[in-house]
Amino acid sequence: MTNDLSKMNRKALEKLASDVDKALRKIEKQELKAARAAAEKAARAHGFSLAQITGATPAAKKVKKAGAKSAPKYANPANRDQTWTGKGRQPDWYKSAIAAGTPADDMAI
């Protein structure tokens, strides 16, 4: 397949670039899988597992550690027990206060 890039419009070039990116990601996954299989085979040939050699735990057995919770950054002026860290989805009380004209700085803790 030969494309004359100078005769293609912007939309066609963007589509081609997108298709190339997708194909490259697919090939990279395949090559990574083949490399991993070859590394595991070589490790087994020497009597080890790949995890033993690399010091890594298998991906399926990784346990996600709970991260530290973020400290609250904003508090509801009407009920100081309702707080928000400023990350993620805005709580309804925060959206309502902003819509009513309350500056975010006034709700800062």
N, C-alpha and C positions, 0 to 999 in steps of 0.2 A: 504494500500500500504506500503510494507516494502522494504526498500532499504538497501543493505549491502554496506555501504559506503567504506569499505576497499577494495571492489572489483571494485569500479568505478574509471575510469581514470579522469584526471584533467578536461577535457572538459565536461564530464558528471556531475562532481561535480559543476562546474561553472554554468552549465545550471540549475541544481537543486537549487543552491543558488539563481539564478536569478528568478526562478519560485516561490520560497518561499518568496522572497522580494516583488514580484508583488502581491502575495496572501495576504501578511501582509498589504500592502498599501491599497488593496481593502477592507479588513476587517476593517481596521482603519477608512476608509471613512464611511463605513456602521455604525460602532459603534458611530462615531461622529455625524452622521445624527440622529441616534436614541436618543442619549443623548441630542442633541439640541431640538428635538421634545418633549422629556420628560420635559426638562427645560421650554420650552415655554408653555406647558400644565400646569405645576405647577404655573408659573407666572400668566397665565390667570385665574387659580382657585382663585387667590388672588386679581384679578382685575388689574393686571399690564401687561405690555409687557416685554419681556425679555430685550429689549433695555433700558427700563426705569430702570430696576433693575441693569443692568450691566453698564449703562451709555454710552453704545456704540451705534453708529448709525448702522442701517442695512447695510450689505455689499453692497447691490445693490444701496444704496443712497450715499455711500461715494464719496466725490469729491476729486479727486487727486489734491493736491496743486502743483503748479509749483515751482520747486526748483530753487535755485539761479544758474545762469549760471556760469560755470567755467571760470576763467580768461584764456586768451590765453597764451600759453607757447612757441609757435613757430610762426615765421613770415616768409613769403616767401621773400628771399633775393632780388628777382626781383621786387616784388610788396608788400611793407610792409602792405598794407591794407588786404592782404590775411593772415589770422591767423588760428591757430589750437590749441586746448587745450591740445593735447597729449592724448586725450581719444577718443575711438571709431575708426571709419575707418580713415585711413590716407588719406589726400587729395593727389590728383595727383601731385601737385607741390612739396609736401614733398617727395613723393616716387621718383620723377624724380631727385630731388636734392641729395638724398641719393645714388641713382644709379649712379649719376655723380661723386660721391666721396665727396660731401659736408658733413662734420660732423654735427651731430644733434646739437652739442653745438654752432656751428656757426649760427644756425637759432634760437637759444633760445632768448627769449625777456628779 
